[in-house]
């Protein structure tokens, strides 16, 4: 999509300054869409050169016009970014919005003026030390490049920033804008995507626009995009040009999984046999429920954070078996040795006593074999995607297949918290669709 300039902005009804004909801010289509969003918390997630800081600064100028003498805030990962990126950009954007500014670099503040009269101040702070974001109040905030930061520090900074939003004025949203390049599945993804999938009611508070570098192409040097395309591998292109959330850590365990291409809307049918993969971890027991369509697996439900095996058995009985679904469980083979409830009773014996059919080998397959079996179903050499996942009903499994990476020892990472469902999902797939090892027997050379 090419850039459109001089687009009319109609974000609200408190003020009508933009309808007087004297000002038409320079915005491309995604930028205009972003500023028109009604939510309290807004994210502009976009690639390099897409105008992220520009539209964030435009949001600050919009606040200056609509809410004089109610200060705003700008937050960057480091103080040099305030000096090198924000100060030059806000000067350009303010001029575009008919404002003049005075940069007070030593105080890390920017004063805004219109017609020679003072209107507002933007207080600038670094998020490098979140504990220092104290001692002032603001009615609007711009958080720039939030995902550059480690997820924990970004979360701490976010909490400090929203604690500054303390003006009590009728009609004022005390809103926070985020402008960032997606850096994998970090804080912005968790806050604006995953959280909303788990709590849809928050969509009235949180909104997001994802934009591409191509949306801003007319404002970039002719060779800007082509040079990026020539410099980055495909996954970085998805993030840094197209503004998509992708796994940027090298060594993804399931690199070809796609929540779009591997998606299905299938659900279990009445009295249909179910295949259940189960992983044993006390207070973290996990299961993935499959059905077969044309002999191929479709994940239609998931269970997370089960207390212990008796809890899981009771839940499966009430939810499925008592409704006429025959159930086969494909568990972690180590469940034959111990129990998530009592060391004197194995997990497998608990499941058998509950009336479930158990399909398990004496030992688990090698981790590499299980992963290879799953990957062959996700996408094989013929381009076939035989494993499908109802991503709406299996959101945690979807996250796990997208996000799990290998650790420094070459094993699937267990520290990220996305491994349990992946393990549960893999047991039935490795049992029913194993990777066949081809062994070549050679005869000794006869002379």
C-alpha positions as CSV (number, residue, x, y, z in Angstrom):
1,X,0.0,0.0,0.0
2,X,1.5,3.3,-1.0
3,X,1.7,6.3,1.4
4,X,-1.2,8.8,1.3
5,X,-0.3,12.3,2.5
6,X,-2.5,15.0,4.0
7,X,-5.2,12.7,5.3
8,X,-8.1,14.2,7.3
9,X,-7.9,13.0,10.9
10,X,-11.2,12.5,12.7
11,X,-10.3,10.9,16.1
12,X,-13.0,12.2,18.3
13,X,-15.4,15.0,19.1
14,X,-13.9,16.9,22.1
15,X,-12.3,19.5,19.8
16,X,-12.9,20.6,16.2
17,X,-9.6,22.2,15.5
18,X,-8.8,19.7,12.7
19,X,-11.9,20.6,10.8
20,X,-11.1,24.3,10.4
21,X,-9.0,23.7,7.3
22,X,-5.8,25.2,8.7
23,X,-4.2,21.9,9.6
24,X,-4.0,18.5,7.8
25,X,-1.4,16.4,9.5
26,X,0.8,14.2,7.2
27,X,-0.1,10.6,7.8
28,X,-0.2,7.4,5.9
29,X,-3.2,5.1,6.1
30,X,-2.1,2.9,9.1
31,X,-1.0,5.9,11.0
32,X,-4.4,7.6,10.5
33,X,-6.2,4.4,11.5
34,X,-4.0,4.3,14.7
35,X,-4.8,7.8,15.8
36,X,-8.5,7.2,15.3
37,X,-8.6,4.2,17.6
38,X,-10.8,4.7,20.6
39,X,-9.0,2.4,23.1
40,X,-7.1,3.6,26.2
41,X,-4.0,1.5,25.3
42,X,-3.0,1.5,21.6
43,X,0.0,-0.2,19.9
44,X,1.5,0.6,16.6
45,X,3.6,-2.4,15.7
46,X,5.5,-2.0,12.5
47,X,8.7,-2.6,10.5
48,X,11.7,-0.4,10.1
49,X,11.0,3.0,8.4
50,X,7.3,2.6,8.8
51,X,6.9,5.9,10.8
52,X,6.4,4.5,14.3
53,X,8.0,7.3,16.2
54,X,6.3,9.8,13.8
55,X,2.8,8.5,14.5
56,X,3.6,8.3,18.2
57,X,4.7,11.9,18.2
58,X,1.5,12.8,16.2
59,X,-0.5,11.2,19.1
60,X,1.4,13.5,21.5
61,X,0.5,16.6,19.3
62,X,-3.1,15.5,19.2
63,X,-3.1,15.4,23.0
64,X,-1.5,18.9,23.2
65,X,-4.3,20.3,21.0
66,X,-7.1,18.6,22.8
67,X,-5.9,18.8,26.4
68,X,-3.9,22.0,27.1
69,X,-1.9,22.2,30.3
70,X,-2.3,18.4,30.9
71,X,1.3,17.1,30.6
72,X,2.2,14.1,28.6
73,X,5.2,11.7,28.7
74,X,7.7,10.1,26.3
75,X,9.5,6.9,27.4
76,X,12.4,5.4,25.5
77,X,14.7,2.4,26.3
78,X,17.7,4.8,26.8
79,X,18.4,8.5,27.2
80,X,20.5,8.7,24.0
81,X,17.4,7.6,22.1
82,X,15.5,10.6,23.5
83,X,18.2,12.9,22.3
84,X,18.9,11.3,18.9
85,X,15.5,10.1,17.8
86,X,12.7,11.8,19.8
87,X,13.9,15.4,19.9
88,X,14.5,15.7,16.1
89,X,11.2,13.8,15.3
90,X,9.0,15.7,17.7
91,X,10.3,19.0,16.2
92,X,9.2,17.9,12.7
93,X,5.9,16.5,13.7
94,X,5.0,19.5,15.9
95,X,5.6,21.8,12.9
96,X,3.4,19.5,10.8
97,X,0.6,19.9,13.4
98,X,0.9,23.7,13.6
99,X,2.8,23.8,16.9
100,X,6.2,25.1,18.0
101,X,8.4,23.5,20.6
102,X,11.2,24.4,23.0
103,X,13.5,21.5,23.8
104,X,14.9,21.6,27.3
105,X,17.6,18.9,26.9
106,X,19.1,19.1,30.4
107,X,15.6,18.7,32.0
108,X,14.6,16.1,29.4
109,X,11.4,18.0,28.6
110,X,9.7,19.6,25.6
111,X,7.4,22.6,25.9
112,X,4.7,23.1,23.3
113,X,3.3,26.5,22.0
114,X,0.6,27.6,19.7
115,X,0.2,31.2,18.5
116,X,2.9,32.2,21.0
117,X,1.0,30.7,23.9
118,X,2.2,27.9,26.1
119,X,0.0,24.8,25.9
120,X,1.7,21.7,27.3
121,X,4.9,19.9,28.3
122,X,6.1,16.4,27.4
123,X,8.3,14.8,30.2
124,X,10.9,12.4,28.8
125,X,12.3,9.5,30.7
126,X,14.4,6.4,30.1
127,X,13.0,2.9,30.8
128,X,16.5,1.6,31.5
129,X,15.8,1.9,35.2
130,X,12.0,1.5,35.7
131,X,12.3,2.4,39.4
132,X,13.2,6.0,38.5
133,X,9.9,6.6,36.7
134,X,8.3,8.4,39.7
135,X,7.4,11.8,41.0
136,X,5.2,13.3,38.2
137,X,1.8,12.8,36.7
138,X,0.7,12.8,33.0
139,X,-2.5,12.4,31.0
140,X,-1.0,10.7,27.9
141,X,2.1,8.7,27.2
142,X,4.2,7.5,24.3
143,X,6.3,4.4,24.9
144,X,8.8,4.0,22.1
145,X,10.5,0.7,21.0
146,X,9.2,-1.2,24.0
147,X,10.1,-4.6,22.7
148,X,13.8,-3.7,22.4
149,X,13.9,-4.3,26.2
150,X,13.9,-7.6,28.0
151,X,10.3,-8.7,28.7
152,X,10.6,-8.5,32.5
153,X,12.0,-5.0,32.4
154,X,9.4,-3.9,29.8
155,X,6.7,-5.2,32.2
156,X,8.2,-3.2,35.1
157,X,8.4,-0.1,33.0
158,X,4.8,-0.5,31.8
159,X,3.5,-0.7,35.4
160,X,5.5,2.4,36.4
161,X,4.2,4.3,33.4
162,X,0.5,3.5,33.9
163,X,0.9,4.5,37.6
164,X,1.8,8.0,36.3
165,X,-1.5,8.4,34.5
166,X,-3.3,10.2,37.3
167,X,-5.1,13.2,35.9
168,X,-8.8,13.2,36.9
169,X,-10.5,15.2,34.2
170,X,-13.9,14.3,32.6
171,X,-13.4,12.7,29.2
172,X,-9.6,12.3,29.5
173,X,-8.5,8.7,28.8
174,X,-5.1,8.8,30.5
175,X,-4.1,6.7,27.5
176,X,-0.8,5.0,26.6
177,X,0.5,4.6,23.0
178,X,3.1,2.0,22.2
179,X,5.2,2.3,19.0
180,X,7.5,-0.6,18.5
181,X,9.2,-3.0,16.0
182,X,8.1,-6.6,16.9
183,X,11.1,-8.3,18.5
184,X,9.6,-11.8,18.8
185,X,6.9,-12.8,21.3
186,X,7.8,-10.2,23.9
187,X,5.9,-7.8,26.0
188,X,3.8,-6.2,23.3
189,X,2.7,-9.5,22.0
190,X,1.8,-10.7,25.5
191,X,-0.1,-7.5,26.3
192,X,-1.9,-6.8,23.1
193,X,-2.4,-10.2,21.5
194,X,-2.2,-13.1,23.9
195,X,-3.9,-11.3,26.7
196,X,-6.8,-10.4,24.5
197,X,-7.2,-13.9,23.2
198,X,-7.6,-15.1,26.8
199,X,-9.8,-12.2,27.9
200,X,-11.7,-10.8,24.9
201,X,-13.5,-8.3,27.1
202,X,-10.2,-6.3,27.2
203,X,-10.6,-5.4,23.5
204,X,-12.4,-2.3,24.6
205,X,-9.2,-1.2,26.4
206,X,-6.5,-2.5,24.1
207,X,-6.1,-2.0,20.4
208,X,-3.3,-2.6,17.9
209,X,-2.4,-1.6,14.3
210,X,0.3,-3.6,12.5
211,X,1.9,-1.8,9.6
212,X,4.5,-2.6,7.0
213,X,7.5,-0.7,5.8
214,X,5.8,-0.8,2.4
215,X,3.0,1.4,3.8
216,X,5.5,4.2,4.2
217,X,7.5,3.5,1.0
218,X,7.0,7.0,-0.6
219,X,8.7,8.6,2.4
220,X,11.8,6.4,2.2
221,X,14.9,6.4,0.0
222,X,14.4,4.4,-3.3
223,X,16.8,1.6,-2.2
224,X,15.7,1.4,1.4
225,X,13.4,-1.6,1.2
226,X,15.5,-3.5,-1.4
227,X,18.6,-3.1,0.8
228,X,16.7,-4.6,3.8
229,X,15.4,-7.4,1.7
230,X,18.9,-8.2,0.6
231,X,20.3,-8.1,4.1
232,X,17.8,-10.0,6.3
233,X,16.7,-13.7,6.3
234,X,13.0,-14.4,5.8
235,X,11.9,-14.4,9.4
236,X,13.6,-11.0,10.0
237,X,11.9,-9.7,6.9
238,X,8.5,-10.7,8.4
239,X,9.3,-8.8,11.6
240,X,11.4,-5.9,10.4
241,X,9.5,-5.1,7.1
242,X,6.1,-6.5,7.6
243,X,5.6,-5.8,11.3
244,X,4.7,-9.5,12.2
245,X,5.3,-11.3,15.4
246,X,7.6,-14.2,14.6
247,X,10.2,-16.3,16.5
248,X,13.4,-14.4,16.1
249,X,15.5,-16.8,18.2
250,X,17.6,-19.1,16.2
251,X,16.8,-22.8,16.4
252,X,13.0,-22.9,16.6
253,X,11.9,-26.4,17.5
254,X,8.9,-26.3,15.2
255,X,10.1,-23.7,12.5
256,X,7.4,-24.5,9.9
257,X,4.3,-24.3,12.1
258,X,1.9,-21.6,11.0
259,X,-1.2,-20.5,13.0
260,X,-2.7,-19.7,9.6
261,X,-1.7,-22.6,7.4
262,X,-1.9,-25.3,10.1
263,X,-5.3,-23.9,11.4
264,X,-8.5,-25.9,11.4
265,X,-12.0,-25.0,12.6
266,X,-12.8,-28.7,13.4
267,X,-14.2,-29.7,16.8
268,X,-15.1,-33.0,18.3
269,X,-18.3,-34.6,17.0
270,X,-20.9,-36.4,19.1
271,X,-19.7,-39.8,20.4
272,X,-16.5,-39.4,18.3
273,X,-13.3,-41.3,19.5
274,X,-10.7,-39.0,21.0
275,X,-7.0,-39.3,21.2
276,X,-5.4,-37.6,24.2
277,X,-1.7,-36.8,24.6
278,X,-0.8,-36.3,28.3
279,X,2.3,-35.0,30.0
280,X,2.8,-35.6,33.8
281,X,4.0,-32.7,35.9
282,X,2.5,-32.0,39.3
283,X,0.3,-28.9,39.2
284,X,1.3,-28.4,35.6
285,X,-0.3,-31.5,33.9
286,X,-1.2,-30.9,30.3
287,X,-3.3,-32.7,27.7
288,X,-4.0,-32.2,24.0
289,X,-7.2,-33.7,22.6
290,X,-7.1,-34.9,19.0
291,X,-9.7,-36.2,16.5
292,X,-8.9,-37.9,13.2
293,X,-10.1,-36.6,9.9
294,X,-9.2,-38.8,6.9
295,X,-6.7,-40.5,9.1
296,X,-4.9,-37.3,10.0
297,X,-4.7,-35.6,13.5
298,X,-6.6,-32.4,14.3
299,X,-6.0,-30.9,17.7
300,X,-9.4,-29.6,18.9
301,X,-8.9,-28.9,22.6
302,X,-6.3,-28.5,25.3
303,X,-6.0,-28.8,29.1
304,X,-3.4,-26.9,31.1
305,X,-2.3,-26.6,34.7
306,X,-4.0,-29.8,35.9
307,X,-3.3,-30.5,39.6
308,X,-2.6,-34.2,39.3
309,X,-3.6,-37.4,37.5
310,X,-6.8,-38.1,39.5
311,X,-7.9,-34.5,38.6
312,X,-7.1,-35.0,34.9
313,X,-8.9,-38.4,34.9
314,X,-12.0,-37.0,36.5
315,X,-12.0,-34.0,34.1
316,X,-11.7,-36.2,31.0
317,X,-14.5,-38.4,32.3
318,X,-16.9,-35.6,33.0
319,X,-16.1,-33.6,29.9
320,X,-15.8,-36.4,27.3
321,X,-16.2,-40.0,28.4
322,X,-19.5,-39.4,30.2
323,X,-20.8,-37.9,27.0
324,X,-20.1,-41.0,25.0
325,X,-16.6,-40.3,23.6
326,X,-14.3,-43.4,23.6
327,X,-10.9,-42.2,24.8
328,X,-7.4,-43.4,24.2
329,X,-4.6,-41.8,26.2
330,X,-1.1,-41.6,24.8
331,X,0.9,-40.6,27.9
332,X,4.4,-39.9,28.9
333,X,6.0,-43.4,29.4
334,X,7.6,-42.2,32.7
335,X,4.1,-42.2,34.2
336,X,4.5,-46.0,34.7
337,X,7.1,-45.4,37.3
338,X,5.7,-42.7,39.6
339,X,2.6,-40.7,40.2
340,X,1.8,-37.0,40.2
341,X,-0.3,-37.7,43.3
342,X,1.3,-40.6,45.3
343,X,4.6,-42.3,44.8
344,X,3.1,-45.7,45.6
345,X,0.7,-45.6,42.7
346,X,1.7,-44.9,39.1
347,X,0.0,-42.4,36.9
348,X,-0.8,-45.0,34.3
349,X,-2.5,-47.3,36.8
350,X,-4.7,-44.3,37.9
351,X,-5.7,-43.7,34.3
352,X,-6.4,-47.4,33.7
353,X,-8.5,-47.6,36.8
354,X,-10.5,-44.7,35.5
355,X,-11.4,-46.8,32.5
356,X,-9.3,-45.3,29.8
357,X,-7.4,-47.2,27.1
358,X,-3.7,-46.6,27.4
359,X,-1.4,-46.7,24.4
360,X,2.2,-46.3,25.4
361,X,5.6,-48.0,24.8
362,X,7.9,-49.1,27.6
363,X,10.0,-46.0,27.1
364,X,9.4,-42.6,25.5
365,X,10.7,-42.1,22.0
366,X,14.0,-40.2,21.7
367,X,13.2,-36.5,21.9
368,X,14.6,-35.9,18.4
369,X,12.3,-38.6,17.0
370,X,9.3,-37.1,18.7
371,X,10.1,-33.6,17.4
372,X,10.8,-35.0,13.9
373,X,7.5,-36.8,13.9
374,X,5.6,-33.6,14.8
375,X,7.6,-31.5,12.3
376,X,6.9,-34.1,9.5
377,X,3.2,-33.7,10.2
378,X,3.4,-29.9,10.4
379,X,5.0,-29.7,6.9
380,X,6.6,-32.6,4.9
381,X,8.9,-32.6,1.9
382,X,5.9,-32.6,-0.4
383,X,4.6,-29.4,1.0
384,X,1.7,-31.1,2.8
385,X,0.5,-29.9,6.2
386,X,-1.1,-32.9,7.8
387,X,-1.3,-31.7,11.4
388,X,-4.0,-29.2,12.0
389,X,-4.7,-27.2,15.2
390,X,-7.8,-25.4,16.2
391,X,-5.9,-22.3,17.2
392,X,-8.9,-20.7,18.8
393,X,-9.5,-23.7,21.2
394,X,-5.8,-24.5,21.6
395,X,-4.2,-21.0,22.2
396,X,-1.4,-22.3,24.5
397,X,-0.5,-25.1,22.2
398,X,-0.4,-22.6,19.3
399,X,1.9,-20.4,21.4
400,X,4.2,-23.3,22.3
401,X,4.6,-24.5,18.7
402,X,5.4,-21.0,17.6
403,X,7.7,-20.1,20.4
404,X,9.7,-23.0,21.7
405,X,13.4,-22.9,20.8
406,X,16.4,-25.1,21.4
407,X,18.6,-24.3,24.4
408,X,22.4,-24.0,24.4
409,X,22.7,-27.8,24.7
410,X,20.6,-28.4,21.6
411,X,17.6,-29.6,23.6
412,X,14.1,-28.1,23.4
413,X,14.1,-25.3,25.9
414,X,12.2,-26.0,29.2
415,X,12.6,-22.6,30.8
416,X,10.1,-20.6,28.7
417,X,7.0,-22.3,30.1
418,X,5.6,-23.4,26.7
419,X,7.0,-27.0,26.7
420,X,4.4,-29.0,28.6
421,X,1.7,-28.9,26.0
422,X,4.2,-29.4,23.2
423,X,5.3,-32.6,24.9
424,X,1.8,-33.8,25.5
425,X,0.9,-33.0,21.8
426,X,3.9,-35.0,20.6
427,X,3.3,-38.4,22.4
428,X,0.3,-39.6,20.2
429,X,1.9,-38.2,17.1
430,X,5.2,-40.0,17.6
431,X,3.2,-43.2,18.5
432,X,0.9,-43.2,15.5
433,X,3.1,-41.5,12.9
434,X,6.7,-42.3,13.8
435,X,9.6,-41.3,11.8
436,X,10.9,-44.5,10.2
437,X,14.7,-44.8,10.3
438,X,16.2,-46.2,7.2
439,X,19.1,-48.5,8.0
440,X,21.4,-49.6,5.2
441,X,23.2,-52.9,5.6
442,X,26.4,-53.2,3.8
443,X,28.1,-56.5,2.9
444,X,31.9,-56.8,3.4
445,X,33.9,-56.4,0.2
446,X,34.9,-59.8,-1.2
447,X,38.3,-60.1,-2.8
